[in-house]
Amino acid sequence: MGVFDYESDDDSNLLVDVPFQIYDYTQKLKMTLQEVKDEMKNTEGKPEVKGRIRQLQREISQRKMMSAVPEADVIITNQPIML
């Protein structure tokens, strides 16, 4: 049988039953909020770990930039935003 099982000869019930079966089927396919959270953790990693990695990347970038300052000809700080 297919996704929408219907075994009656009475067509009057089809008007109510088929839309209900479609609605019920789509509701069963949806993930719960907890399932969505768990999938995000599994695919992207825990938020705490990602935050720590970003922090380390910023620190490395800052150190690299600061090590290049002695060789720089010009240093621009607090550059104003031109509109």
Stockholm file with secondary structure:
# STOCKHOLM 1.0

chainA/1-83         MGVFDYESDDDSNLLVDVPFQIYDYTQKLKMTLQEVKDEMKNTEGKPEVKGRIRQLQREISQRKMMSAVPEADVIITNQPIML
#=GR chainA/1-83 SS CCSSCCCCSCGGGHHHHHHHHHHHHHHHHSCCHHHHHHHHHHHHCCHHHHHHHHHHHHHHHHHHHHHHGGGCSCCCCSCCCCC
#=GC SS_cons        CCSSCCCCSCGGGHHHHHHHHHHHHHHHHSCCHHHHHHHHHHHHCCHHHHHHHHHHHHHHHHHHHHHHGGGCSCCCCSCCCCC
//
